[in-house]
Amino acid sequence: MKNIFVGNLDFGATEESIRSLFQPYGAIERVNLVTDRDTGRSRGFAFVEMTDPAEADRAIEALNGTDLGGRSLNVNEARPKTNGGGSRERRTPRW
């Protein structure tokens, strides 16, 4: 299994349009189009999980830089999520 990051997506992209883009390269386990939790609007990137790592590598090579909806896609292997940053809770300053 290989997880692929797809960035610089058109905000009108759907999970189905992303799936159809990757299907010619092999079996897709899951497509996760990341959306803003407040507005529900696409954040311009997604993750695609492909079952066969060799097929995933072919998809990355073929699709990276491809024009979709007037935007050049950034397609590469997803890096593991790091801990830290991004917390929305208010913190008390240390005075």
N, C-alpha and C positions, 0 to 999 in steps of 0.2 A: 504494500500500500504506500502511495506517495501523495503528499499534500502539496498542492500547487497554489501559489498566490497569483491572482490576476488583478492588476492595478490599472489605473487610468481609464476605468470603464465609463461609458456614457451613462448619465444618471437615469436614462430610460431603459437600461439593460434589465433583463429579467433572468430568473434562474433558468427558464426554458431556453432563452436565447444563448446563454452561456453553455448550457448542456449541448445544444446543437452545434456550437462552435467546436467543442472538444470531442464529440462522438466519433467523428471519422478516425480518431487516433486510438480508440480503444474503449474498454469498459469503464464507466464512471460509477463510482460508489455513491458519491454525494456532491451536491453543489450548495454552497452557503453564500448567498448574496448578503453582504453586511449592510444593515440599515441603521439609521439614527433612531435611538430608542424613543425620543420625544416626538419626532415628526413622521417616522416610518419611511422616510425617503432614503434612497440608496446613498451610501457614503462613497461610492465610486470604486469599490474593490470587492473581491469575492475570493473564496477558496474552493478549489475543485479537488476532490479525492479520487484518484484513479487506482484501480486494483493492481495493475501490472506496472512496476517501476520503469521497465524499458519503454512501454507505451507512453507513460507520463513524460519521460525524457524526450521522446519524439515530439510529443505535443508542445512541450516547452520550447524546443528548438524551432518548430514550425510556426508557432503562434506569437512568440516574442517579437514585438515591433510591428505586428499586423495592425492594419487600420480597421477599426470597427466603429461605425457611427461618427467618423471624422476624427477619431482619437487613436493615437498609437498605443497599443496595449503593452503593458509591462508584465511579462509572464516569467516566473521563476519558481524554484522550489521554495516552499514556505519555510521560514525559520521558526524554531520553537518560540512560543510566547514567553516573554520575560516577566518576572515579578517586578512590581513597582510602577510608579507614575500613574497618572490617569484617575486618581481617586477624586470624587466630587465632594467628599465630606469636608466640612470646615474644620480647620485645625486651630487649636489655641496657640498663639505665638509664645515663644519662650523668651520672656523678658527678664 
